Amino acid sequence: MKLRGRVWKFPQNDINTGLIRKQMYNHLPPEEQGKHCMEALDPTFAAKVKPGDFIVAGTNFGCGSSTPAHYSIVALGIPAIVAESFGPLFFSNCVGGALWPILCPGILGLVETGDTLEIDTDTFEVRNPASGKTLQGEALPEIYCNMIQAGGEKPYLKARLAREARS
């Protein structure tokens, strides 16, 4: 699958789940959580981002608690986060929530906010079409790719159980 979108760059390291979406919004439906996505770092982000755009981040993005802050990102229609590295719990939450967590060392040097980025989720090649430069992201295990493409952990498991019941 090929994804193409505009970049929103957050170069800080160690952006924790509380900075992605404050815990005080945990009780809200995902659509409402989206209105508060990244507001601690850019109060206007949720109003400016468009479906199909990407977050590009530094190291250890999503570190901290197991708070499902990815809901706020998904609610905005963002299909992928490309980062130098991820917090492990956040990474797992992304896969389960059908959000591509693309691990791509060097990404901060490839793009700036406003650039267009292309991501090939089959090869994990990440490309800046304006500069023509590419980076090789780290491939996800096939089961993770299947889970994301199915719409997340629950739809994936539901479809798998249905297939097994028919067998």
Sequence and secondary structure as in RCSB ss.txt:
>XXXX:A:sequence
MKLRGRVWKFPQNDINTGLIRKQMYNHLPPEEQGKHCMEALDPTFAAKVKPGDFIVAGTNFGCGSSTPAHYSIVA
LGIPAIVAESFGPLFFSNCVGGALWPILCPGILGLVETGDTLEIDTDTFEVRNPASGKTLQGEALPEIYCNMIQA
GGEKPYLKARLAREARS
>XXXX:A:secstr
 EEEEEEEEE  S  BHHHHS GGGTTS HHHHHTTTTTTT TTHHHH  TT EEEE TTBTBSS   THHHHHH
TT  EEEES B HHHHHHHHHTT EEEE TTGGGT  TT EEEEETTTTEEEETTTTEEEE     HHHHHHHHH
TSHHHHHHHHHHHHHH 
